[in-house]
Each structure stands twice: as structure tokens, then as C-alpha cells.
Amino acid sequence: MTTPAELIARSNRLGADAKNTNYAGGNTSAKGTEIDPVTSEPVELLWVKGSGGDLGTLREPGLAVLRLDRLRALVDVYPGVEREDEMVAAFDYCLHGKGGAAPSIDTAMHGLVDAPHVDHLHPDSGIAIATAADGRELTRTIFGDKVAWVDWRRPGFQLGLDIAEIKAKNPDAIGCVLGGHGITAWGGTSDEAEQASLWIIDTAAAYIAEHSKADPFGPALDGYGALPEIERRTKAAALVATIRSIASQDRPMVGHFTDADVVLDFLASAEHPRLAALGTSCPDHFLRTKVKPLVLDLPVDASVEDSIARLRELHVAYREDYAGYYDRHATPDSPAMRGADPLVVLVPGVGMFSFGKDKQTARVAGEFYVNAINVMRGAEGLSTYAPIDEAEKFRIEYWALEEAKLQRMPKAKPLATRIALVTGAASGIGKAIAVKLAAEGAVVAIADLDLAKAQAAAAEIGGTDVAVGVQADVSDEDQVRAAVEETLLAFGGLDLVVNNAGLSLSKSLLETTVADWDLQHAVMAKGSFLVARTAAKVLIEQGLGGDIVYISSKNSVFAGPNNIAYSAVKADQAHQVRLLAAELGEHGVKVNGINPDGVVRGSGIFAGGWGANRAKVYGVEEKDLGAFYAQRTLLKREVLPEHVANGVFALVGPDLTQTTGLHVPVDSGVAAAFLR
């Protein structure tokens, strides 16, 4: 008997291999019988991947569960292709029990096709055949009677009827190629359906490999070959702030960069301008990538300055072209234009920058364009790449059903689309800040002297779509620049910088050596300056504003014994806040500070010997130092790293957007450190 577990296992196997389908692309189903708990009678059911799910990670809650009798009865009330969208709402009246996930627009395909198991997938090899100018003939040549051809039709109820009819008329067929779209396969058992899908995918790939012309993208284009790795990544880092500003004119975006060979080879070939202009074809592709990318039309030896100037010119033209595309096809019922900026930017010799509302979306957009490149290679190798026409692309991109799906998405977190760099963040206050920023929606680069600890802290926060660890001695100009560049290439830009790296040596004036003085000033005064200066170049070029926060100290305004070097350098940091606030305000960049005190538990500084020294100064046990600090405050409360993190969020979140040049005490109330 068919079980959901069997369907999920098949789905996970198919979705785990990129050759079979793209992320969140395609859907699978199974039909079976269960006992209706209300009537105690058997009832035929359809289990099908729900809207928005991903095959590779599908679990049972991601399945929609529908009664087959009610779903098939919809054929009798189907009002025709002009009103087929109404049928999606009707699926809700076919749900069984609690129903599971929301049914997708492809539900009709799975329910109406007369087979116990159905797979609909988006493999590069299958879409290559589906987008070839002579795709119908190629399908016959490659697969014979085993695979039928279906002319392009937007996904929906009518496509389900079309495929059901084709299966009925082609009893020997195990599946079909959907023009401009993908493949569908079926079987009497779950294994038969899976094997049918894999046979179509692998047979298409083998045919392309054997029969493709040697240079599907044409000859090499002189001057457009890939730069050496170090050079191309350096150039990518130099361009990314500009590119993010281009992708974020309508709304801020997070980015992803790849210099994979498949991208570099495409851009090094003579036909890449023509093919890129044709855009993608599979609905999943251009929903993520827009109908086409922005392509820099300069050779690899173009200077950064010339490349930036040309990118900005191309952006103006891209926006005009996209607005024209919208105006040509929009109807009074069309959703409003969602923005005219590119989501994919291609730079010959360097690589691809892709953008989205978060890192995962940006990364997946890039993966989808790699899929599109593979599709174009296959189609051009056998024939001519011929994607669906512009009007059909618009009908998909501005489909009311897709708009409704967007409107159902959860509200974004306060720091969504913000890209943060926190120094000294592998432990203590810095780590707490990184955790807080990520929890509020930001992506975070954790910079620390110890790379392994930085990477471990990032892994605790989440995968690389949320946080990355980078190495940086903030007193070293080259290392600071490298850390910022790594952040840019990881997330596509920079919005929020927290100068937290620091250390302290608790010594009296006479005990403080020149080396002690120089070390603390190098890390905290010079280091904060280097990080702020390097980051400011990016923030200004992006034109998106931003935040710089200094973790200073109560000691920046309070004079205590035996910490001359530490307190002096904290005063330096405090005044940097005021100076930079005055200088960077015209660029929309806010600069603020936090003045903590008595953060003992979880503090890297206190664990490094400072705590023992301060305890000795005050005549208490080191284990009691936090309680001692708390008792000398007005609130009598111990200060923890999380409290400092909350202060940072208050400064960079949505509530203090007009505040700059401010120092916020996080010390439970130390009257001697009140700001005047």
C-alpha cells in the first residue's frame, strides 16, 4: 500500500541530486487508499508536494492531502483555460482531514494523470530539450514512443488535462517533455516512477553529450577569458559595493558571488551576449532571476573605475528596458511592478553576482542561473535555444497566484537584508552581538584573531547562509581589508559594523610599559579606525546608509585606578564615534557607541587575566567580581554580554533611525560615568 513515507523517500532522493531538479523546483505525488475516520470507509487520496516546498528536504507536513474523487470531480465544473486560476482555490475544498500543506498550482497534473505515482521535475538536460527550437523532433529522436511532447502551457488545470490526455493516447509512454518547462514522468509503483524520471534525465544528458557541437556558446571571445583567481576575487570585491547599489535601488538586497567555471566559461564565449539577452525559460528560473541578467560588456582588462562607470550606465538602460517589458504586457489586473533592478549581474572574467531578500534566496538565484547556462548549452549544442516568449514570461512573473504566494510570506525580521561585520566576535560580548543581530534577521561575518574560533562561532549561529567566520588582526591594515573583502564576497555588501575587538591589561601608571600602551592602542584605537575607514568606503559607494557601532566602555568617561592605557584608548574610541558621526552623516551612515561596565561572565577580556587583576584592585575574589560590580550600580544588577547586544540592536534597529553620535551606557547605572 502506498504510504507518505515512501513518497517522501523518493522525493528526497530525487531532490538531493542537482541534475534532477533545482532547489524547490518540481513536485512529486502518490495515490493510495486510507480509511476515512469519519465514515470508516476507504477513501482514495492524493499526496502531493505542497506549494513552496523543496523535494530534497520534504517532510510529511510539506505534503498536501486531497480526496481524489473530489479533485477529479472538478473536471465537470472547470470553466475553461481563461478562468483556470479559479481552480486553485477549489483545491481547498478537496482537502482530506487537516489537509497538510497548501496545494500548489501543479496539483491538477498529479491528480488527473491516471498513474499511481507522478514526478514533475526541472532537470537541466530535460529543459535543454524543452527549450530547443526543434524540441518536439528531438524528443521523438531521443526517446521514441517512450516520451511524449507537450507544447508550452502555463502550469495549471489545463496543463493537467493536457498531460492526462497525452498519457491516455500514448500507452507506451513513461513521461513527457513539457515545452519550455521541464519533464513529467509516471509509474505504477514509486520505484517505477523514479526510474522513469531518471531514465528521461540521463538519456537526455547522454544524447546531449554525444551529439552536441564542440562549442555550443561559440568561439572564445578575445579579452573575455577568466582572470587568475586572486585577481578576479580582488576585482569582484572592488565592484561588489557598486553592484549591490545597482541591485538595491528599489529595495535593499543581500548578495551571493560565484566564480564557478561554468559561469566564467559562458562569459568567455562569443555567444554569451545574445543568449543572456534571451533570458531564462523554466518558470522557476526567471521567477528567481528576473527575465534576464545585467551583463557588463567590457573585457577583463577594463579598470575598476571604467567598469563601475559602465555598470551604472547599463543599470539605467536595464531599468528602462524592464519598465518597458512591464508596460508592454501589464493589464489592469496585473500586480504592481516589483522593482526594475537586476537580480543577476554577470561580469566577464570575474563571475556572477546574484541577489535576493536573504542570503539563501540570493544563492539559489545564482544556482538557478547556472541551471539556465546549462540549459542554454544543451539547447545550443543540439539546436537553437528558444525560450518561451516574453509575454508568457510576464504571465508567469506577474501571475496573481504567485503574487498571492508572496503576500502569504511571513513578515520580515527587523534587520532583514542587513549585512553585519562584528570584530572580536568569537566569544564574549562580540559573540553575543553577532547572535542577536542574526536572530533579528541580519547576516553576520564574525571576525576574530582566531579563525577556527570565528568559524565555530559562526557555525553555532547557523549555516553559511546566516553567518561566516573570517580572520582579522584589526591592528593590521591588510588583514582588515581582507576581512571586509571576505564579508563582501560572502554576502554581497556591508551595512552594519561593530567595533568590538579589544583587550585590557590592568596595570598602574608605573607598571604600564610602552609595549602595553602600544598594544592596546593598536588594537582598539588604530583597529577601530582601520575597520571604520575600510567599511566607510563600502557604505558610501553602496549609497544605502548604514551603521557603525563602537563598543567603548564606562571607562571612557570614568577615571579609575590602575588602567591608564585601557581607559585612555576607550576615550579615543568614544571620540572617534563623535568625529565619524559628524563626517559620515551626509552619507546616511549613523555612528554610535555602547559604554558597558562590569561584564564579567562570558567576557573574553576578563577571562584573559583582567578579571583577576581587577578583583585584586578591589579586594574581592575573582568569582565574586560580577556581583561586586553589580552592587556598586544604581540598579544592583549584573551586566551580561546579552545586555550589550540588546543595546547594539536598539541603536541599529528600526526605532532609533534618527540617532547618531550617541553613547548608550549599559552599566546598570554608574553615576560617576553619567554622560554630561
Buried (B, 14 or more C-beta within 10 A) or exposed (E): EBBBEBBBBBBBBBBEEBBBBBBBBBBBBBBBEBEBEEEEEEBBBBBBBBBEBBBBEBEBEBBBBBBBEBBBEBBEEBEEBEEBBEBBEBBEEBBBEEBBBBBBBBBBBBBBBEBBBBBBBBBBBBBBBBBBBBBBEBBBEBBEEBBBBBEBBBBBBBBBBBBBEBBEEBEEBBBBBBBBBBBBBBBEEBEBBBBBBBBBBBBBBEBBEEEBEEEBBBEEBEEBBBBEEEEBBBBBBBBBBBBBBBBBBEEBBBBBBBBBEBBBBBBBBBBBBEBBEBBBBBBBBBBBBBBBBBBBEBEBEBEEEEBBBBBEEBBEEBBEBBEEBBEEBBEEEBBEBBBBBBBBBBBBBBBBBBBBBBBBBBBBBBBBBBBBBBBBBBBBBBBEBBBBEBEBBBBBBBBEBBBBBEEEEEEEBBBBBBBBBBBBBBBBBBBBBBBBBBBBBBBBBBBBBEBEBBBBBBBEBBEBBBBBBBBBBBBBBEBBBBBBBBBBBBBBBBBBBBBBBBBBBBBEEEEBEEEBBEBBBBBBBBBBBBBBEBBBEBBBBBBBBBBBBBBBBBBBBBEBEBBBBBBBBBBBBBBBBBEBBEEBEEBBBBBBBBBBBBBBBBBBBBBBBBBBBBBBBBEBEBEEBBBBBBEBBEEEBBBBBBBBBBBBBBBBBEEBEEEBBBBBBBBBBBEEBEEE
